[in-house]
């Protein structure tokens, strides 16, 4: 019987797998006991004959997921494509080597000044290193939000002041395109998540797209959008008091969100959209068993070209260039379930681990969309029993 790992390392060779097949094989090995051997064999192969970049990025993602951040950054040193440079910069910054990470971002900006997230990272990392001219990246400096009221809360001033009656309580999260604040709407007296884009002029279309898709698929399991100001670059949404899945990991943490998240994906797919960024940071909890899918900034219509995504949560078919397909979100769902089950510990029902493996299997073997995923979960737990 053919060893899938030995077949995998022959990618690009005569009678070896195509890049798409190699990505599928590697995805099927990920998170299995054979993952470590597959990574080592691919690294050995890369030392002799360079791996195709999409497969190299997949190997780097596997190393990062295993906690080998420095090694993951190291294997990307031989390639200088913009995606590889940005991935390497993020890995090095995570490992504490912010100075080198900053130099990589500056290389990206030298080739494409509008590369997503590059300018924001340069400003933020420069500020952390105490370099001149970096103050705009501070948590209170972004978008001119730098005034405090008598209670100590940040007050929206500058470009946000005329139409944003928000008191900013704290920074809740920061990404390449925007910063999210926990804020209070003083007019309505409610807590909101205020997402402020770093470059509203450039990202106006992206902000509107995010808001419009969220409204188009609105319903249980999708984060409600309250208001948007594309000119000033902000989006107000429901606040999730229990945070994201990524922030609530602990042994024994329940997986009661699984069915509701699958239902949300079914709604997204039924409306003709693919979310494209299903990961723990984008699953927000209104209550422990009540998830809200957030951040539709890179959502695409089924059949449209697929955008880049978060390492570790992108299907091999998408890495190989397939157009947007609901199955890609099912893969992301499977990766989320796999990661969260691992953090929950030994008490997790093995049925959930099996479902995660099924969702991250090659495309032909995984549920085709959110509706099929819901049916699969119902078959596992019964429609009247939510775990």
Helices and strands as residue ranges (DSSP letters): H 4-8, H 19-29, H 35-48, H 53-65, H 69-74, H 82-94, H 98-111, H 118-128, G 135-137, G 142-144, E 147-148, E 154-155, G 158-160, E 166-174, E 178-185, E 190-197, H 200-216, E 225-229, E 234-238, G 245-247, H 258-270, E 273-274, G 280-282, E 283-287, E 290-293, E 300-301, H 316-319, H 326-344, H 350-359, G 363-365, H 370-381
